[in-house]
Amino acid sequence: MHLHAPFATRRAMGGGARAIFGCVGRWAALACLAVACGVSLARPGGAEPLKVENAPKKEAKKYPQVEEAKQKFLKMDVDGALDLLKAAAKANPDLPNGRVQLASFFFAANRLAEGRAQLEKAVVDAPDDPEPYLIFADLAMREGQTTDAGLLFEKALALSQATKAPDERKKDFLKKAYFGVAMSAVAHEQWEDARKNLAILITVDPESAAAHFHLGRVLFEVKKTKEAYAELQAAARMDEKIASPEATMAKLYERAKDRANADKWMDQAVKAAPKSAKTRIEVAQWFMDTNRLEQAKPQIEEALKLDPSSENALYLAGQIARYSRDFPNAKRYFEKAFLEAPANPSIANELALTLNEMGEDPRQRAQSLAESTYRQNQQSPQAASTLGWIYYKMGRLDEAERLLNLAMAPVTVSPDTAYFYARLAEGRNRTDQAKALLELALKTQGPFAYRQDAQKLFDQLAKRAPSSAPPSTPAAPTGKGDGTAKTP
């Protein structure tokens, strides 16, 4: 089990800002998915978002047979849907083959096994089609299987180069394949291979902000900092949503454990765009991620002056206040953010956690909010963790443990969740398990809202004799909680 540091702008917002640093394999996985699926990138750890979204897609063309197939699929007529999708693909060469389209229906319905089965059949039906291999590669990357993903991307690249698909589809295949091969190389720190494939990708798609952005990151790794900065500047010119090149350089230096240069570049980011709310948010997040809350506060205050309704700024301001234990201001900021984005589960969770710390009456509202959020996001460890912690505070221990078990199920958990479970384990006389969880949480390098409380409890438990109670699921974790291994 590993911990990931909380990420103030890691949100479940469509097209929202996300970031890319941390465990290289997971970074590469999400990077590949971003290009393949047209979404932004998410970092597993706690650094500020580096936005690398491509330009907004044009509105999808409607195909009557595909629309009819969707309706048949919803009515559980899978064979009827497949017949229509095959007919649509035959009549429209710009569409994926029928089984690939059907697989996408299954994936959208969260029926992953059935989607994979359709892809397997698609490979048999059309062995020269790159698309199933690209999707399989993306799935492998998502699961952290970077070696398998790399081999699949290489197969997809060879098929893409030979395909007789229409020019636009061939170009799209090549873009995804070159990017996937590059990110696989990044996952294995094969920087020259990554650089080569990103450079080729730029010849295929010169206006790809994502390609320029990642090339800048790779060039930094091989100590070509001037060239790296130039690529980051090019990416920022192509897409205004991308983090400022100066802020990105700061994060790269921080990842290289060069705080002096990181601070210098972040200072340059402010000087280059003092009236940019986006830049101020980036800098505030930077200070928060490096555990400098007092320095983060004036930056986020300036961001809110520049853009008072910014969901990102309000969310981050709320987190800075909550981590500083300034719950009234955290509540004020999160409530404003919630009004801007009531469907955002991350904002709802943060507001619920804040209310939970403000006494019995606010806790009733926290319970209602957290229950509603969990009902709508039952696959979210964050939602389960928040509601579990509120139930713990209310003395509903069995319900709390059930939810916290769900929150602890992923390979990686937040330090907050580890602390919540440690509190519950300690209360149930599972001292050894509680100590192990607290130790892991306290090793997290990034911001941790309950660090002082966790340290105090750990010191108390260290003086106790080992517990005799058997551990409950999850077992006491092992491994390093360095905040680098694992999304308003």
ZIVENDA-V307279 format. One line per field, one symbol per residue. ss: DSSP state (a for helix, b for strand, c for the rest). psi: psi as a letter, one per 20 degrees, with the letter a starting at -180 (. if undefined). A space follows every 10 residues. Layout:
BEGIN
ss: ???
psi: ???
END
This chain:
BEGIN
ss: cbbbcccccc cccccccccc cccaaaaaaa aaaaaaaccc cccccccccc cccccccccc cccaaaaaaa aaaacccaaa aaaaaaaaaa accccccaaa aaaaaaaacc caaaaaaaaa aaaaacccca aaaaaaaaaa aacccaaaaa aaaaaaaaaa aaccccaaaa aaaaaaaaaa aaaaaaaccc aaaaaaaaaa aaaaccccaa aaaaaaaaaa acccaaaaaa aaaaaaaacc ccccaaaaaa aaaaacccaa aaaaaaaaaa aaccccaaaa aaaaaaaaac ccaaaaaaaa aaaaaacccc aaaaaaaaaa aaacccaaaa aaaaaaaaaa ccccaaaaaa aaaaaaccca aaaaaaaaaa aaaaaacccc aaaaaaaaaa aaacccaaaa aaaaaaaccc cbbbaaaaaa aaaaaaaccc aaaaaaaaaa aacccccccc aaaaaaaaaa aacccccccc cccccccccc ccbbcccc
psi: prqpqqohjo qlpojrprri rbpgghghgh gghgghikrr qpqibkrqpo pkqrqqqqpp qpoghghhhg ghghjjmggh gggghghghh iniiqrrghg ghghggghjk mgghgghhhg hhhghmijph ghhgghgggg ghjjmhgggg hghgghgghh hiqkqqgggg gggggggggg gghggghjkm hghggghhgg hhhhmhjohg ggghhggghg hkjmhghghg hhggghhhoi iqqqhghghg hghghjkmhg hghghhhhgg hhmhjohggh gggghghghk lmhhhhghgh hhghhhnhjo ggggghgggg gghjkmhghg ggghhghhhh mijohggggg gghghhjjrg ghhghggggh ggghhilijo hggggghghg hghijmhghg hgghgghihr hqrqhggggg hggggghkkm gggggggggg giiphaqohk gggggghghg hhiqqqqipq qrpqrprrrp mjjip...
END
